[in-house]
């Protein structure tokens, strides 16, 4: 079986979801090719085909288009089929020729499946799979369903008409896709993120020796991650005379970073809340391992890998009940979920969890580790993807 995986860039070293997927498919005899906007010399798992470049210089762009169109001549039947499909969708002629150029690497592909790693990446390429005689798959993640369609209503109408099978990382995202117009009869499979337990076992799990509560959150500095709520909650903890250090690992643009740093300053939390910025995956996991409590304050989540990794490390996890999080944490058994936008309840829950007996903490921690080890392993995820392409 030949599978084309369409991504913005070849997966980096720490992007375990796509790397483990590719490894698993290859181990089961599949021929995988990554189609991306850029190449990466460090990525060696499989061949990478890059999209044609777009030039600001109109002369360069015209020359590039001529070269690409000539290279597509051996695929003339495909191109004519692609044009016919696009015209059926009432695509304007000028946009058709633009899309031929942008999709040239895909129109030359030898594949049984074209799988778009994110739904937004399929926009403008909806008819390519049918044109080359392949099946089309698409994956849903948080941004695809929770954010992008709000700004661009109806953006997936053409996609729903062409997709053969969908992959979602949570039931929540699949239900929302149905609400956005995806036909409920379209074949689908829920394949959640997974944890590489072997790599986590190499992380040293240190217990804090001082009495200061160590809280960690892994989130980019973006409004959807509820960073303002995090800071407000920290303010309430300080008012309750809780001694704590709250570390936030994740990057953001300069405007967001300045905004949140000012919010921290305004609340007088410079000694309690630390924005660590972007860290390597191993460094992030070590920060997580050193925590007493992991907290996720998001306003929406597709599933949340960080919450899953925190449970795998046996951390006491508290997260807002948004998106796929209630599928990630079993409330009261492997962690706790609290209402979003409610800093009072979040602060109270943190105090409550910290006050649990050692035996109660161990019970939750053990249950969290066990559930991840049983249900969210890389090996299980790999087998699910093999079935994804082989089943009708």
C-alpha positions as MATLAB code, in Angstrom:
seq = 'XXXXXXXXXXXXXXXXXXXXXXXXXXXXXXXXXXXXXXXXXXXXXXXXXXXXXXXXXXXXXXXXXXXXXXXXXXXXXXXXXXXXXXXXXXXXXXXXXXXXXXXXXXXXXXXXXXXXXXXXXXXXXXXXXXXXXXXXXXXXXXXXXXXXXXXXXXXXXXXXXXXXXXXXXXXXXXXXXXXXXXXXXXXXXXXXXXXXXXXXXXXXXXXXXXXXXXXXXXXXXXXXXXXXXXXXXXXXXXXXXXXXXXXXXXXXXXXXXXXXXXXXXXXXXXXXXXXXXXXXXXXXXXXXXXXXXXXXXXXXXXXXXXXXXXXXXXXXXXXXXXXXXXXXXXXXXXXXXXXXXXXXXXXXXXXXXXXXXXXXXXXXXXXXXXXXXXXXXXXXXXXXXXXXXXXX';
ca = [
       0.000    0.000    0.000;
       1.281    3.464   -0.940;
       0.374    6.314    1.388;
       1.050   10.005    0.843;
       1.037   12.001    4.074;
       0.508   15.733    3.511;
       2.010   18.020    6.170;
       3.260   21.591    6.330;
       6.767   20.337    7.150;
       8.405   16.937    7.687;
       7.905   15.989   11.349;
      10.652   17.057   13.725;
      12.399   14.775   16.188;
       9.949   15.523   19.008;
       6.779   15.129   16.888;
       6.092   11.618   18.071;
       2.547   11.406   16.629;
       3.598   11.501   12.973;
       6.955    9.781   13.452;
       5.407    6.801   15.224;
       2.636    6.652   12.628;
       5.145    6.503    9.772;
       7.271    3.881   11.580;
       4.245    1.726   12.300;
       2.996    1.830    8.725;
       6.425    0.988    7.335;
       6.835   -1.927    9.734;
       3.564   -3.292    8.360;
       4.689   -3.083    4.748;
       3.317    0.314    3.685;
       5.264    2.633    1.397;
       5.015    6.125    2.917;
       5.924    9.450    1.325;
       5.647   12.837    3.036;
       4.446   15.761    0.903;
       5.368   19.087    2.464;
       5.988   22.763    1.795;
       9.611   22.497    2.885;
      12.254   19.804    3.270;
      14.283   18.874    6.324;
      17.640   17.149    5.933;
      17.380   15.693    9.438;
      14.186   13.806    8.567;
      15.178   10.374    7.267;
      12.168    8.148    7.927;
      10.772    8.259    4.392;
      11.027   10.206    1.101;
       9.861   13.828    1.100;
       8.344   15.576   -1.916;
       8.117   19.362   -1.675;
       5.544   21.706   -3.169;
       6.546   24.246   -5.831;
       7.818   27.515   -4.394;
       5.841   30.733   -4.607;
       7.919   33.761   -5.577;
       7.242   37.413   -4.863;
       9.021   38.342   -8.090;
       6.419   37.968  -10.905;
       9.054   37.060  -13.533;
      10.506   34.319  -11.323;
       7.002   33.068  -10.629;
       6.114   32.967  -14.339;
       9.261   31.004  -15.162;
       8.644   28.598  -12.278;
       5.087   27.974  -13.445;
       6.303   27.210  -16.969;
       8.834   24.688  -15.661;
       6.257   23.006  -13.422;
       3.611   22.807  -16.148;
       6.116   21.209  -18.553;
       7.043   18.634  -15.903;
       3.355   17.745  -15.609;
       2.948   16.864  -19.306;
       3.468   13.108  -18.666;
       0.482   13.377  -16.305;
      -1.762   15.068  -18.880;
      -4.699   12.695  -18.285;
      -4.593   13.437  -14.579;
      -4.397   17.152  -15.200;
      -7.388   17.078  -17.545;
      -9.316   15.026  -14.989;
      -8.334   17.481  -12.270;
      -9.484   20.444  -14.368;
     -12.835   18.734  -15.030;
     -13.335   18.051  -11.315;
     -12.479   21.620  -10.358;
     -14.802   23.043  -12.982;
     -17.584   20.812  -11.614;
     -16.981   22.622   -8.317;
     -17.355   25.910  -10.252;
     -13.729   26.890   -9.609;
     -12.734   29.905  -11.718;
     -10.235   29.184  -14.524;
      -7.577   31.440  -13.038;
      -7.797   29.628   -9.695;
      -7.730   26.226  -11.438;
      -4.340   26.961  -13.021;
      -3.052   28.387   -9.747;
      -4.069   25.196   -7.952;
      -2.449   23.005  -10.598;
       0.833   24.745   -9.807;
       0.437   24.566   -6.020;
      -0.644   20.896   -6.115;
       1.888   19.765   -8.719;
       3.798   17.547   -6.273;
       0.537   15.791   -5.354;
      -0.720   15.495   -8.937;
       2.438   13.489   -9.750;
       2.069   11.235   -6.709;
       1.912    7.446   -6.958;
      -0.375    6.708   -4.031;
      -3.337    4.624   -2.923;
      -4.156    7.158   -0.186;
      -3.545   10.874    0.181;
      -3.901   11.717    3.874;
      -3.980   15.368    4.915;
      -2.547   15.601    8.427;
      -4.733   18.621    9.227;
      -8.104   19.496    7.696;
      -6.970   23.026    6.872;
      -4.175   21.602    4.708;
      -6.746   20.017    2.408;
      -8.245   23.396    1.464;
      -7.523   24.044   -2.202;
      -6.578   20.380   -2.755;
      -9.971   18.737   -2.284;
     -10.180   17.076   -5.726;
      -6.533   16.019   -6.123;
      -6.957   12.483   -4.735;
      -9.819   11.687   -7.092;
      -7.853   13.141  -10.011;
      -4.922   10.769   -9.420;
      -7.110    7.755   -8.623;
      -6.353    7.674   -4.887;
      -8.553    7.705   -1.804;
      -8.595   10.811    0.359;
      -8.283   10.886    4.139;
      -8.157   13.857    6.472;
      -7.356   14.281   10.168;
      -9.128   16.601   12.597;
      -7.276   18.410   15.344;
      -8.350   21.212   17.660;
      -7.552   24.212   15.463;
      -9.201   22.608   12.395;
     -12.593   22.325   14.039;
     -12.639   24.640   17.048;
     -11.041   27.779   15.598;
     -10.688   27.990   11.792;
     -14.366   27.430   10.815;
     -15.443   30.212   13.182;
     -13.456   32.690   11.106;
     -14.310   31.054    7.766;
     -17.834   29.559    7.836;
     -18.430   26.915    5.177;
     -14.700   26.466    4.571;
     -15.012   22.665    4.482;
     -18.073   22.338    2.242;
     -16.005   21.140   -0.745;
     -13.910   18.876    1.481;
     -16.945   17.051    2.871;
     -18.002   16.186   -0.686;
     -14.647   14.599   -1.570;
     -13.228   12.931    1.558;
     -13.368    9.121    1.724;
     -12.462    8.647    5.387;
     -11.747   10.847    8.390;
      -9.500   10.455   11.406;
     -10.238   12.369   14.577;
      -8.212   12.503   17.789;
     -11.398   12.631   19.884;
     -15.125   11.919   19.732;
     -15.734   15.572   20.546;
     -14.009   16.799   17.383;
     -15.836   14.250   15.244;
     -19.222   15.376   16.601;
     -18.295   18.999   15.916;
     -17.241   18.085   12.352;
     -20.683   16.522   11.849;
     -22.221   19.788   13.082;
     -20.087   21.620   10.501;
     -21.544   19.512    7.688;
     -19.544   16.265    7.536;
     -21.917   13.469    6.498;
     -22.427   11.054    9.382;
     -22.137    8.142    6.938;
     -18.543    9.089    6.032;
     -16.281    6.326    7.421;
     -14.278    7.432   10.437;
     -11.916    6.231   13.139;
     -10.953    7.792   16.449;
      -7.194    7.447   17.000;
      -5.990    9.446   19.960;
      -2.501   10.783   20.605;
      -0.244    8.239   22.300;
       2.632    8.185   24.741;
       6.039    6.641   24.190;
       6.351    4.972   27.573;
       9.949    3.956   26.915;
      11.101    7.549   26.441;
       9.146    8.663   29.519;
      10.824    5.986   31.617;
      14.142    7.723   30.943;
      12.907   10.922   32.634;
      13.947   11.215   36.251;
      10.891   11.616   38.460;
      11.991   13.858   41.305;
       9.906   14.740   44.335;
       9.989   18.333   45.483;
      11.943   18.529   48.760;
      10.578   21.896   49.842;
       7.086   22.810   50.942;
       6.441   25.101   47.994;
       3.826   23.594   45.668;
       5.197   23.056   42.145;
       2.574   23.535   39.411;
       3.308   23.112   35.704;
       1.297   23.998   32.596;
       2.457   23.217   29.058;
       0.753   25.551   26.599;
       1.630   28.058   23.935;
       0.896   31.663   24.890;
      -2.415   31.930   23.064;
      -5.872   32.983   24.211;
      -7.351   29.532   23.533;
      -5.033   28.080   26.188;
      -6.651   30.240   28.888;
      -3.427   31.875   30.074;
      -5.345   34.827   31.532;
      -7.433   32.357   33.549;
      -4.233   30.696   34.722;
      -2.913   34.009   36.026;
      -6.223   34.852   37.707;
      -6.226   31.425   39.366;
      -2.672   31.987   40.569;
      -3.835   35.267   42.116;
      -6.550   33.431   44.034;
      -4.075   30.836   45.292;
      -1.873   33.633   46.610;
      -4.868   35.173   48.370;
      -5.476   31.786   50.016;
      -1.880   31.893   51.324;
      -0.815   28.905   49.233;
       2.946   28.870   48.652;
       3.529   27.830   45.061;
       5.633   28.155   41.929;
       3.640   27.918   38.679;
       5.777   27.259   35.596;
       4.321   27.763   32.121;
       6.245   26.061   29.313;
       5.437   27.253   25.796;
       6.157   30.012   23.333;
       4.094   32.824   21.874;
       4.486   35.911   19.754;
       5.956   39.046   21.287;
       2.583   40.741   21.693;
       1.095   37.804   23.610;
       4.188   37.348   25.734;
       4.223   41.005   26.735;
       0.507   40.928   27.504;
       0.771   37.951   29.842;
       3.927   39.244   31.521;
       2.112   42.496   32.250;
      -0.885   40.570   33.641;
       1.515   38.692   35.945;
       3.080   41.996   37.021;
      -0.341   43.580   37.561;
      -1.323   40.721   39.885;
       1.981   40.887   41.751;
       2.843   37.303   40.796;
       6.407   37.789   39.518;
       7.740   35.429   42.194;
       5.026   32.821   41.699;
       4.368   32.537   37.937;
       7.207   31.952   35.465;
       6.872   31.946   31.672;
       9.691   29.637   30.575;
       9.149   30.008   26.841;
       9.776   27.226   24.351;
      11.790   24.248   25.605;
      13.037   21.052   23.974;
      10.753   18.048   24.349;
      13.114   16.374   26.823;
      13.452   19.567   28.872;
       9.675   20.019   28.873;
       9.168   16.471   30.110;
      11.689   17.050   32.874;
       9.838   20.193   33.956;
       6.672   18.103   33.983;
       8.331   15.345   35.964;
       9.410   17.796   38.660;
       5.841   19.034   39.206;
       3.525   18.184   42.079;
       0.410   19.113   40.090;
      -0.238   19.573   36.370;
      -2.935   22.119   35.418;
      -4.468   22.828   31.984;
      -6.617   25.973   31.783;
      -7.601   25.761   28.098;
     -10.796   27.212   26.652;
     -10.745   24.422   24.061;
      -8.674   21.350   23.295;
      -8.784   18.633   20.683;
      -7.368   16.120   23.179;
      -4.169   17.583   24.744;
      -0.960   15.551   24.570;
       0.502   17.317   27.610;
      -2.331   16.131   29.854;
      -1.779   12.582   28.592;
       1.976   12.725   29.239;
       1.388   14.192   32.697;
      -0.848   11.246   33.587;
       1.718    8.815   32.178;
       4.231   10.318   34.613;
       1.760    9.852   37.449;
       1.135   13.549   38.007;
      -1.989   14.838   39.696;
      -3.775   16.440   36.743;
      -6.464   19.104   36.792;
      -7.903   20.406   33.510;
     -10.897   22.309   32.203;
     -13.755   20.181   30.829;
     -13.377   21.287   27.219;
     -13.182   19.445   23.896;
     -11.611   16.014   24.183;
     -10.240   16.522   27.709;
     -13.054   14.514   29.401;
     -12.020   11.610   27.116;
      -8.416   12.101   28.236;
      -8.988   12.310   32.009;
     -11.459   10.116   33.887;
     -12.764   12.669   36.368;
     -12.119   11.657   39.963;
     -10.221    8.511   38.940;
      -7.172    9.510   36.891;
      -7.403   13.254   37.520;
     -10.007   15.989   37.727;
     -11.913   18.178   35.277;
     -13.385   21.542   36.252;
     -15.674   23.980   34.403;
     -13.899   26.315   32.022;
     -13.844   30.044   32.742;
     -14.320   29.398   36.459;
     -11.174   30.442   38.304;
     -12.820   30.053   41.728;
     -13.578   26.371   41.163;
     -10.164   25.773   39.637;
      -8.368   27.364   42.583;
     -10.544   25.426   45.044;
      -9.831   22.170   43.198;
      -6.063   22.773   43.340;
      -6.274   23.367   47.093;
      -8.474   20.281   47.499;
      -6.099   18.048   45.517;
      -3.034   19.266   47.376;
      -4.819   18.526   50.657;
      -5.523   14.885   49.787;
      -3.855   12.201   51.862;
      -0.773   10.512   50.462;
      -2.761    7.318   49.968;
      -5.425    9.128   47.917;
      -2.777   10.818   45.789;
      -1.043    7.497   45.119;
      -4.371    5.918   44.144;
      -5.067    8.604   41.510;
      -1.484    8.599   40.276;
      -1.421    4.812   39.886;
      -4.755    4.768   38.063;
      -3.553    7.455   35.664;
      -0.352    5.584   34.844;
      -2.208    2.298   34.367;
      -4.843    3.728   32.041;
      -2.253    5.383   29.813;
      -0.190    2.182   29.684;
      -3.281    0.182   28.660;
      -5.068    2.551   26.272;
      -2.669    5.177   24.906;
       0.506    3.402   23.808;
       2.368    4.089   20.582;
       2.081    0.406   19.651;
      -1.709    0.485   19.905;
      -1.843    3.727   17.924;
       0.293    2.223   15.154;
      -1.989   -0.791   14.788;
      -5.030    1.479   14.640;
      -3.526    3.389   11.716;
      -2.782    0.164    9.868;
      -6.473   -0.745   10.237;
      -7.491    2.787    9.206;
      -6.160    2.255    5.674;
      -6.959   -1.447    5.321;
     -10.580   -1.366    6.487;
     -13.419   -0.089    4.317;
];
